[in-house]
Amino acid sequence: MKFLADGMLGNITRWLRLLGYDVEYEKVQNDNELLIRSKKEKRILLTSDAELFRLAKRRGLTTALVKKTSPDEALSKLSEKFNIHLVFDEMRSRCPTCGFPLKNIHKNSIREKIPENTYQRYNEFWICSSLSCSKVYWRGNHWKKISQTLNKARKEKLNVEK
């Protein structure tokens, strides 16, 4: 399952990538270019633009209208519609910034890329496989918020399914 997100959905793009989904994010393309690319690349079009959503539906494209809500609400609705797994899986996760797969890396290999206190405090690290990005990730203080958001999204999905 591959997605194409319009310029208003950068936040959701990052969340879906973190969950392991292939999401292309287009900040500047016009509606027609998005529609063409969605069809050509067989990507599900995610948009917050009701007019673009209707156009995509009329053209027979798979699409979702993502309203500007909290990440947990948007993820819950997308999960319900496309059976998105709302669980972080380090084997599937992608770089939230560029979308390339993440790979586990030994902390000695990246010592110069991370702050010393991070090096001392954490043992598990991932690095973006894109040579032009190569960002390093770890389960830092922000991990609690990520877990809370995913838990809320799962609970909201369960409430909708009842």
FENVEN-V780894 format. One line per field, one symbol per residue. phi: phi as a letter, one per 40 degrees, with the letter a starting at -180 (. if undefined). psi: psi as a letter, one per 20 degrees, with the letter a starting at -180 (. if undefined). burial: 1 if it has 9 or more other C-alpha atoms within 8 Angstrom, else 0. A space follows every 10 residues. Layout:
phi->???
psi->???
burial->???
This chain:
phi->.bbbbcccbc ccdccccdch ccbcbbcbcc dccccccdcc cfbccbabcc ccdcdccccg ccaacbccbc dccccccccc cbfcccbcbc cbdbcccbgc ccbcaccccb dccbcdccdc cbbbbbbccc ccbfcbbacc dccccccccc cccccccccc cc
psi->pqqopriikh ghggghghij qopppohiqr gghggggggg jlqpppqjoh ghggggghjj qprpooqnaq hhgghgghgg hjlpplppoh hiqrphgiiq qqqqqphhij giiqqghggh hqhpqqqpip hifkqpqrmb hihggggggh gggggggghh h.
burial->0111111011 0111111111 1111110010 0001101110 0011111100 0110011000 1111100000 1111111111 0000010000 0111110011 1110111001 1001000010 0101111110 0001010010 0000000011 0111011000 00
